[in-house]
Amino acid sequence: MRRPEPGAAAGDDGAIRFARYAYPPNALGLCGPDDYGALLEYGAGGISDGGLQQLARCFEGAWPYLELIAGANGIDDPLDARVVEAYWTGNSLLAGVTPLVLGSSLEERFRGPAGRDWSRLAAAIPHAPLPHHGFHVFAVYPWTGLLRSGAAGEALRVLDRCRIRWGSVVSVESATAVVRSRPLRWDGCKLSLDASVPETAITADRGYGLAGPIAPGDHVALHWDWVCERLTPARLRWLRRLTASQLDLVNGRLAHSPAAAVLG
């Protein structure tokens, strides 16, 4: 069993941070192991051990990216705090993964399942995407390609909730917080960030919270319906920058592929 290093916040442990971001979709049955209750307890409790590491390996979407980022940067542990931060909110480790390395990994994982749609995903690789969670949401998942299919409302909702987004805390209750954030907007041609609006996000369930204490004015990260953590200024800058670059990539693909974008 491993506790955070002396002087470090619990959220600075890589495995614990992974749990805090991975739990919201896991609880919805969208990815990861069946025992989502254990993931919540780990994320809330601030204790990292072999059980948490095994749960993290069950995330077939995220885990290969962690291995890729770690390997490209000479880091042995995919749950190293720097690696996990890179995947969820971003940092300089992402630049260590070249388009060639990322492309090879994506081809190994998705060429077979994608079938004839593989070429659409492959076309994004020369544009030097980074192996961030947002790339997986916007370029690998099929939802971006479904925006033009007549199911734009549901596709937009999933894209918006699945990406890691940021917001400013307005008020806090016992198990929820009102957060102002900028949702995705689809105008029929491109995706962008709309004006900020208030939303109610979950901060705790059955007494288990992920983000720790938060207060009005804090910037926080949101994944699906949950507040995952307070964002430092550096993490907020990275998340904004990566979101902008991912939207640029997606909008470029949409402009050149009216019928179906990227993969879908």
Secondary structure, 3 states (H helix, E strand, C coil): CECCCCCCCHHHCHHHHHHHHHHHHHHCCCCCCCCHHHHHHHHHHCCECHHHHHHHHCCCCCHHHHHHHHHHCCCCCCCCHHHHHHHHCCCHHHHHCCHHHHHHHHHHHHHHHHHHHHHHHHCCHHHCCCCCHHHHHHHHCCCHHHHHCCCHHHHHHHHHHHCCEEEEEEEECCCEEEEEECCEEECCCCEEECCCEEEEEECEECCEECCCCCCCCCEEEEECCEEEEECCHHHHHHHHHHHHHHHHHHHHHHHHCCCCCCCC
